[in-house]
Amino acid sequence: MRYAATVAFEDRTMDDYWRFRQGYADEAIDGLILQVGGTADAGMRIISIWESKADHDHFITERLHPVLQPARHPNGMTVTDFAVDNLIIGPAMPQAHRPTNTAIQDKNRRSAT
């Protein structure tokens, strides 16, 4: 089952995001469907959608924790996660980047692919 995680960082900026991202995004991330990051409130947010919780957990253990270790796991980090029961991909996402078995939405139709 697909899985989503949101992470809220207090007192962090997109500069921090880019610095950490350099440490883990140098090659493809297995199971990652989508990740977005941006400034929100008094910090930043990251939202990621995964093929499974196992893919997410493997990424956290094998790729992210080694990057965060020197930073001593940033304070003010709140993680919220949930099973994804529905994922709609809008027509603006190119077909080549769409995950399989996903509801596709456009002006005239809605179907599973």
C-alpha positions as a LaTeX table, in Angstrom:
\begin{tabular}{lrrr}
\hline
Residue & $x$ (\AA) & $y$ (\AA) & $z$ (\AA) \\
\hline
Met1 & 0.00 & 0.00 & 0.00 \\
Arg2 & 1.21 & 3.48 & $-0.79$ \\
Tyr3 & 2.44 & 5.56 & 2.11 \\
Ala4 & 2.85 & 9.28 & 2.76 \\
Ala5 & 4.98 & 11.16 & 5.26 \\
Thr6 & 5.01 & 14.83 & 6.11 \\
Val7 & 7.87 & 16.35 & 8.06 \\
Ala8 & 7.68 & 19.79 & 9.64 \\
Phe9 & 10.95 & 21.44 & 10.65 \\
Glu10 & 10.84 & 24.44 & 12.96 \\
Asp11 & 13.45 & 27.12 & 12.36 \\
Arg12 & 14.82 & 25.45 & 9.22 \\
Thr13 & 15.06 & 26.97 & 5.77 \\
Met14 & 15.17 & 25.72 & 2.22 \\
Asp15 & 18.94 & 26.19 & 2.38 \\
Asp16 & 18.96 & 23.42 & 5.00 \\
Tyr17 & 16.76 & 21.27 & 2.74 \\
Trp18 & 19.10 & 21.67 & $-0.24$ \\
Arg19 & 22.14 & 20.91 & 1.92 \\
Phe20 & 20.62 & 17.69 & 3.32 \\
Arg21 & 19.20 & 16.74 & $-0.07$ \\
Gln22 & 22.66 & 16.82 & $-1.64$ \\
Gly23 & 23.61 & 14.01 & 0.72 \\
Tyr24 & 20.85 & 11.62 & $-0.30$ \\
Ala25 & 19.58 & 12.47 & $-3.77$ \\
Asp26 & 22.65 & 11.76 & $-5.85$ \\
Glu27 & 21.03 & 8.60 & $-7.23$ \\
Ala28 & 17.51 & 7.27 & $-7.70$ \\
Ile29 & 15.50 & 6.67 & $-4.52$ \\
Asp30 & 13.76 & 3.31 & $-4.69$ \\
Gly31 & 10.03 & 3.49 & $-4.06$ \\
Leu32 & 9.79 & 7.29 & $-3.98$ \\
Ile33 & 6.86 & 8.55 & $-6.05$ \\
Leu34 & 6.98 & 12.23 & $-5.16$ \\
Gln35 & 8.72 & 14.62 & $-2.80$ \\
Val36 & 7.96 & 18.30 & $-2.35$ \\
Gly37 & 9.62 & 20.73 & 0.00 \\
Gly38 & 8.86 & 24.33 & 0.81 \\
Thr39 & 8.80 & 27.13 & 3.34 \\
Ala40 & 5.81 & 27.17 & 5.68 \\
Asp41 & 5.03 & 29.01 & 8.91 \\
Ala42 & 8.24 & 29.35 & 10.93 \\
Gly43 & 10.17 & 26.65 & 9.12 \\
Met44 & 9.83 & 24.26 & 6.23 \\
Arg45 & 7.80 & 21.20 & 5.26 \\
Ile46 & 8.59 & 18.10 & 3.25 \\
Ile47 & 5.89 & 15.82 & 1.90 \\
Ser48 & 6.80 & 12.49 & 0.33 \\
Ile49 & 4.70 & 9.73 & $-1.20$ \\
Trp50 & 6.08 & 6.21 & $-1.42$ \\
Glu51 & 5.18 & 2.92 & $-3.04$ \\
Ser52 & 5.20 & 1.39 & 0.46 \\
Lys53 & 6.10 & 2.05 & 4.09 \\
Ala54 & 8.95 & $-0.44$ & 3.69 \\
Asp55 & 10.45 & 1.72 & 0.90 \\
His56 & 10.16 & 4.80 & 3.12 \\
Asp57 & 11.70 & 3.05 & 6.13 \\
His58 & 14.59 & 1.72 & 4.03 \\
Phe59 & 15.28 & 5.23 & 2.72 \\
Ile60 & 15.24 & 6.70 & 6.23 \\
Thr61 & 17.59 & 4.05 & 7.61 \\
Glu62 & 19.99 & 3.69 & 4.70 \\
Arg63 & 20.06 & 7.11 & 3.06 \\
Leu64 & 18.69 & 9.85 & 5.33 \\
His65 & 20.01 & 8.94 & 8.79 \\
Pro66 & 23.64 & 8.94 & 7.62 \\
Val67 & 23.12 & 12.47 & 6.24 \\
Leu68 & 21.43 & 13.71 & 9.42 \\
Gln69 & 23.96 & 12.15 & 11.81 \\
Pro70 & 26.44 & 15.06 & 11.57 \\
Ala71 & 23.54 & 17.45 & 12.28 \\
Arg72 & 22.56 & 15.31 & 15.30 \\
His73 & 19.02 & 14.84 & 14.00 \\
Pro74 & 17.60 & 18.37 & 13.83 \\
Asn75 & 15.47 & 19.56 & 16.74 \\
Gly76 & 11.94 & 20.74 & 16.13 \\
Met77 & 11.12 & 17.96 & 13.67 \\
Thr78 & 7.55 & 16.59 & 13.61 \\
Val79 & 6.69 & 13.59 & 11.44 \\
Thr80 & 3.13 & 12.67 & 10.44 \\
Asp81 & 2.45 & 9.62 & 8.30 \\
Phe82 & $-0.51$ & 7.77 & 6.87 \\
Ala83 & $-1.52$ & 5.08 & 4.39 \\
Val84 & $-2.47$ & 6.53 & 1.01 \\
Asp85 & $-5.91$ & 5.27 & 0.03 \\
Asn86 & $-6.21$ & 7.54 & $-3.00$ \\
Leu87 & $-3.63$ & 9.25 & $-5.20$ \\
Ile88 & $-4.77$ & 11.47 & $-8.04$ \\
Ile89 & $-2.18$ & 12.61 & $-10.55$ \\
Gly90 & $-3.21$ & 15.71 & $-12.47$ \\
Pro91 & $-2.73$ & 16.14 & $-16.20$ \\
Ala92 & 0.18 & 18.54 & $-15.66$ \\
Met93 & 2.48 & 15.66 & $-14.64$ \\
Pro94 & 4.07 & 14.15 & $-17.74$ \\
Gln95 & 2.92 & 10.61 & $-18.49$ \\
Ala96 & 6.48 & 9.24 & $-18.20$ \\
His97 & 6.66 & 10.38 & $-14.55$ \\
Arg98 & 3.34 & 8.96 & $-13.41$ \\
Pro99 & 3.32 & 5.94 & $-11.10$ \\
Thr100 & 1.30 & 2.94 & $-12.20$ \\
Asn101 & $-2.14$ & 2.08 & $-10.80$ \\
Thr102 & $-2.97$ & 5.71 & $-10.11$ \\
Ala103 & $-6.14$ & 7.68 & $-10.70$ \\
Ile104 & $-5.59$ & 10.13 & $-13.55$ \\
Gln105 & $-7.60$ & 13.33 & $-13.61$ \\
Asp106 & $-8.14$ & 15.62 & $-16.54$ \\
Lys107 & $-10.90$ & 17.95 & $-17.72$ \\
Asn108 & $-13.15$ & 15.19 & $-19.05$ \\
Arg109 & $-12.33$ & 11.91 & $-17.38$ \\
Arg110 & $-11.11$ & 10.12 & $-14.31$ \\
Ser111 & $-9.77$ & 6.61 & $-14.63$ \\
Ala112 & $-7.20$ & 4.24 & $-13.17$ \\
Thr113 & $-4.08$ & 3.48 & $-15.18$ \\
\hline
\end{tabular}
